[in-house]
């Protein structure tokens, strides 16, 4: 194999790895439906933690509209937090949601990011 082929092979391997991780397309409208059914009561329609039940919770529900909350977050870490819940908070475990539901919900939550990414 020639040396000039190595960068091309590295690029192809990288593209294949990225494609394999990306998985199927998400459905943000399905994610919105899950959010409205499961999350809105605490996190609010705007994702700002100001849902009808949020005011009574200590600590307050997560505000998905702050840049600080999004630092270091990936869809995988978000889905894990939803599935496991959060100790010391009112965030219960949603371990009955399917992988597809979690992926769609994580994609929908991305819409609350203040940086629009």
Buried (B, 14 or more C-beta within 10 A) or exposed (E): EEEEEEEEEEEEEEEEEEEEEEEEEBBBEBBBBBBEEBBBEBBBEEBBBBBEEBEEBEEBBBBBBBEEBBEEBEBEEBBEBBBEEBEEBBBEEBEEBEEBBBBBBBBBBBEBBEEEE
